Amino acid sequence: MTARKKTSGGGDVPEKRDTANDARVRVLGVDRNFIVSPWAFAALFLFIALFLVEDVREDLKSGSTLFHVAWESCVILLSFFGFFGTIFKAARSFKTNLEASKANEDVLHQELSVWKADNAKFVHGLAESIDRQFVLWKLTAAERDVALLMIKGFSTKEIADLRKTAEKTVRLQVSAIFSKSGLQSRTQLLAYFIEDLLPST
């Protein structure tokens, strides 16, 4: 889609806006000129090649001219070249996107490591503060473990899997945590410990 915008001289110049295709290109990280599925092109080339192979066989049986058979054979070769070329381009594009994704992951891991190193003392102090509060709430050792996993964002099923116990047991422990702490939800449990650490809005 193209809109118009005013210049300082009063004239109109085209102003390019993002289309749905542009957004999809950014999300997928692929070349705009290759937005149509490469598999559709590959299937088309393969269909043409196989169709003409069968046609050539029939032509040979029926005694068609050598020129006609040669022409169709050339088209078959071109179709196979198109098929394999499309597959190669798709594979190369996939590999490039995969490498870019991995590089981005590595950057995120590095940033996380730096953050942890910079805030190790603070994180350690927060962990001790949380543990002291668990003691004041008189949570059992199992309940403390469950509460800590809840703060970290794990679901009931994930906690059960990590602790190798039944989900029903975890739900009972969660109920006990809320009863002893006077809190009513996971959100309140998390906010209890981090609300005062965040900047006010």
Kinemage of the C-alpha trace (Angstrom):
@kinemage 1
@onewidth
@group {chain A} dominant
@subgroup {mainchain}
@vectorlist {calphas} color= white
{ca met a 1} P 0.000 0.000 0.000
{ca thr a 2} L 1.290 3.474 -0.922
{ca ala a 3} L 0.186 6.703 0.726
{ca arg a 4} L 1.050 10.347 -0.061
{ca lys a 5} L 2.880 12.766 2.201
{ca lys a 6} L 3.543 16.477 1.845
{ca thr a 7} L 7.068 17.753 1.234
{ca ser a 8} L 8.425 21.100 2.398
{ca gly a 9} L 7.723 22.430 -1.091
{ca gly a 10} L 4.091 21.440 -0.940
{ca gly a 11} L 4.351 18.544 -3.390
{ca asp a 12} L 3.193 15.019 -2.839
{ca val a 13} L 5.634 12.132 -2.734
{ca pro a 14} L 4.825 8.463 -2.271
{ca glu a 15} L 5.148 7.187 1.249
{ca lys a 16} L 5.597 3.434 1.484
{ca arg a 17} L 3.675 1.652 4.204
{ca asp a 18} L 4.106 -1.873 5.441
{ca thr a 19} L 1.757 -4.413 3.939
{ca ala a 20} L 0.759 -7.744 5.431
{ca asn a 21} L 3.393 -9.315 3.169
{ca asp a 22} L 6.085 -6.989 4.551
{ca ala a 23} L 5.175 -7.964 8.113
{ca arg a 24} L 5.288 -11.633 7.190
{ca val a 25} L 8.685 -11.174 5.563
{ca arg a 26} L 10.059 -9.567 8.746
{ca val a 27} L 8.646 -12.314 10.961
{ca leu a 28} L 9.847 -15.173 8.769
{ca gly a 29} L 13.172 -13.494 8.005
{ca val a 30} L 13.066 -14.476 4.349
{ca asp a 31} L 13.815 -12.662 1.115
{ca arg a 32} L 10.818 -10.601 -0.022
{ca asn a 33} L 11.241 -11.844 -3.612
{ca phe a 34} L 10.970 -15.405 -2.378
{ca ile a 35} L 7.849 -15.008 -0.236
{ca val a 36} L 5.817 -17.498 -2.314
{ca ser a 37} L 6.405 -20.942 -0.896
{ca pro a 38} L 9.390 -22.567 -2.628
{ca trp a 39} L 7.692 -25.927 -2.194
{ca ala a 40} L 4.855 -24.763 -4.468
{ca phe a 41} L 7.379 -23.940 -7.208
{ca ala a 42} L 9.221 -27.209 -6.638
{ca ala a 43} L 5.971 -29.184 -6.894
{ca leu a 44} L 5.049 -27.326 -10.091
{ca phe a 45} L 8.419 -28.024 -11.728
{ca leu a 46} L 8.247 -31.685 -10.711
{ca phe a 47} L 4.689 -32.017 -12.024
{ca ile a 48} L 5.682 -30.522 -15.381
{ca ala a 49} L 8.717 -32.804 -15.652
{ca leu a 50} L 6.811 -35.994 -14.801
{ca phe a 51} L 3.908 -35.054 -17.042
{ca leu a 52} L 6.230 -34.482 -20.003
{ca val a 53} L 8.163 -37.707 -19.312
{ca glu a 54} L 4.916 -39.620 -19.703
{ca asp a 55} L 4.061 -37.546 -22.768
{ca val a 56} L 7.410 -38.337 -24.390
{ca arg a 57} L 6.856 -42.040 -23.777
{ca glu a 58} L 3.499 -41.823 -25.552
{ca asp a 59} L 5.050 -39.787 -28.367
{ca leu a 60} L 7.750 -42.425 -28.890
{ca lys a 61} L 5.095 -45.137 -29.059
{ca ser a 62} L 3.004 -43.168 -31.529
{ca gly a 63} L 5.999 -42.272 -33.733
{ca ser a 64} L 6.125 -38.495 -33.196
{ca thr a 65} L 8.825 -36.479 -34.926
{ca leu a 66} L 12.324 -36.365 -33.447
{ca phe a 67} L 12.138 -32.559 -33.178
{ca his a 68} L 8.979 -32.739 -31.045
{ca val a 69} L 10.491 -35.359 -28.734
{ca ala a 70} L 13.753 -33.390 -28.457
{ca trp a 71} L 11.878 -30.180 -27.622
{ca glu a 72} L 9.858 -31.869 -24.874
{ca ser a 73} L 13.046 -33.510 -23.542
{ca cys a 74} L 14.633 -30.064 -23.211
{ca val a 75} L 11.617 -28.828 -21.276
{ca ile a 76} L 11.878 -31.884 -19.012
{ca leu a 77} L 15.531 -31.109 -18.287
{ca leu a 78} L 14.716 -27.469 -17.560
{ca ser a 79} L 11.891 -28.529 -15.235
{ca phe a 80} L 14.207 -30.820 -13.294
{ca phe a 81} L 16.781 -28.021 -13.083
{ca gly a 82} L 14.030 -25.738 -11.758
{ca phe a 83} L 12.937 -28.370 -9.230
{ca phe a 84} L 16.419 -29.000 -7.817
{ca gly a 85} L 17.329 -25.302 -7.980
{ca thr a 86} L 14.243 -24.377 -5.971
{ca ile a 87} L 14.967 -27.057 -3.387
{ca phe a 88} L 18.560 -25.841 -3.106
{ca lys a 89} L 17.471 -22.217 -2.676
{ca ala a 90} L 14.922 -23.186 -0.027
{ca ala a 91} L 17.511 -25.227 1.870
{ca arg a 92} L 20.043 -22.392 1.727
{ca ser a 93} L 17.425 -19.879 2.944
{ca phe a 94} L 16.457 -22.214 5.800
{ca lys a 95} L 20.107 -22.669 6.793
{ca thr a 96} L 20.687 -18.891 6.782
{ca asn a 97} L 17.629 -18.264 8.966
{ca leu a 98} L 18.677 -21.058 11.320
{ca glu a 99} L 22.174 -19.595 11.700
{ca ala a 100} L 20.723 -16.118 12.327
{ca ser a 101} L 18.377 -17.529 14.964
{ca lys a 102} L 21.251 -19.359 16.670
{ca ala a 103} L 23.389 -16.202 16.638
{ca asn a 104} L 20.538 -14.266 18.255
{ca glu a 105} L 20.179 -16.998 20.876
{ca asp a 106} L 23.892 -16.787 21.647
{ca val a 107} L 23.635 -13.013 22.119
{ca leu a 108} L 20.715 -13.442 24.519
{ca his a 109} L 22.634 -16.061 26.515
{ca gln a 110} L 25.652 -13.747 26.721
{ca glu a 111} L 23.485 -10.852 27.897
{ca leu a 112} L 21.883 -13.097 30.521
{ca ser a 113} L 25.304 -14.253 31.741
{ca val a 114} L 26.478 -10.642 32.031
{ca trp a 115} L 23.321 -9.677 33.932
{ca lys a 116} L 23.747 -12.603 36.328
{ca ala a 117} L 27.391 -11.712 36.920
{ca asp a 118} L 26.569 -8.034 37.527
{ca asn a 119} L 23.721 -8.812 39.895
{ca ala a 120} L 25.015 -11.949 41.634
{ca lys a 121} L 25.202 -10.260 45.045
{ca phe a 122} L 21.711 -8.807 44.715
{ca val a 123} L 20.218 -12.125 43.533
{ca his a 124} L 21.861 -13.953 46.430
{ca gly a 125} L 20.417 -11.450 48.899
{ca leu a 126} L 16.959 -11.776 47.355
{ca ala a 127} L 17.125 -15.573 47.611
{ca glu a 128} L 17.996 -15.312 51.318
{ca ser a 129} L 15.148 -12.833 51.865
{ca ile a 130} L 12.656 -15.148 50.168
{ca asp a 131} L 13.854 -18.101 52.230
{ca arg a 132} L 13.498 -16.118 55.478
{ca gln a 133} L 9.928 -15.224 54.554
{ca phe a 134} L 9.142 -18.868 53.821
{ca val a 135} L 10.364 -19.702 57.335
{ca leu a 136} L 8.138 -16.973 58.829
{ca trp a 137} L 5.193 -18.440 56.961
{ca lys a 138} L 6.137 -21.815 58.455
{ca leu a 139} L 6.273 -23.572 55.106
{ca thr a 140} L 7.573 -27.110 55.050
{ca ala a 141} L 10.683 -27.936 53.024
{ca ala a 142} L 8.518 -29.345 50.225
{ca glu a 143} L 6.249 -26.285 50.261
{ca arg a 144} L 9.282 -23.979 50.087
{ca asp a 145} L 10.534 -25.817 47.013
{ca val a 146} L 7.112 -25.609 45.363
{ca ala a 147} L 6.724 -21.909 46.223
{ca leu a 148} L 10.145 -21.137 44.748
{ca leu a 149} L 9.272 -22.957 41.534
{ca met a 150} L 5.984 -21.041 41.379
{ca ile a 151} L 7.883 -17.746 41.668
{ca lys a 152} L 10.113 -18.908 38.797
{ca gly a 153} L 7.005 -19.351 36.655
{ca phe a 154} L 6.646 -23.134 36.476
{ca ser a 155} L 3.154 -24.582 36.049
{ca thr a 156} L 1.621 -27.172 38.371
{ca lys a 157} L 2.372 -29.948 35.878
{ca glu a 158} L 5.952 -28.786 35.386
{ca ile a 159} L 6.499 -28.644 39.160
{ca ala a 160} L 5.085 -32.155 39.508
{ca asp a 161} L 7.416 -33.411 36.775
{ca leu a 162} L 10.460 -31.698 38.298
{ca arg a 163} L 9.693 -33.028 41.774
{ca lys a 164} L 8.614 -36.418 40.430
{ca thr a 165} L 5.315 -36.294 42.275
{ca ala a 166} L 1.610 -36.232 41.418
{ca glu a 167} L -0.092 -33.032 40.283
{ca lys a 168} L -2.692 -33.543 43.037
{ca thr a 169} L 0.094 -33.419 45.631
{ca val a 170} L 1.440 -30.180 44.149
{ca arg a 171} L -2.044 -28.629 44.154
{ca leu a 172} L -2.417 -29.482 47.856
{ca gln a 173} L 0.979 -27.921 48.564
{ca val a 174} L 0.000 -24.798 46.612
{ca ser a 175} L -3.201 -24.514 48.661
{ca ala a 176} L -1.177 -24.838 51.868
{ca ile a 177} L 1.225 -22.103 50.691
{ca phe a 178} L -1.646 -19.698 50.006
{ca ser a 179} L -3.309 -20.561 53.318
{ca lys a 180} L -0.157 -19.980 55.370
{ca ser a 181} L 0.920 -16.836 53.520
{ca gly a 182} L -2.516 -15.232 53.268
{ca leu a 183} L -2.007 -14.763 49.522
{ca gln a 184} L -4.532 -15.833 46.932
{ca ser a 185} L -2.699 -16.364 43.642
{ca arg a 186} L 0.641 -16.980 41.975
{ca thr a 187} L 0.655 -13.364 40.838
{ca gln a 188} L 0.351 -12.131 44.418
{ca leu a 189} L 3.106 -14.512 45.507
{ca leu a 190} L 5.469 -13.138 42.864
{ca ala a 191} L 4.471 -9.522 43.530
{ca tyr a 192} L 5.048 -9.992 47.268
{ca phe a 193} L 8.771 -10.391 46.671
{ca ile a 194} L 9.493 -8.213 43.637
{ca glu a 195} L 6.948 -5.373 43.725
{ca asp a 196} L 9.127 -3.094 45.867
{ca leu a 197} L 12.182 -3.871 43.727
{ca leu a 198} L 10.615 -2.465 40.567
{ca pro a 199} L 10.504 1.254 39.713
{ca ser a 200} L 7.197 2.942 40.470
{ca thr a 201} L 5.002 3.912 37.531
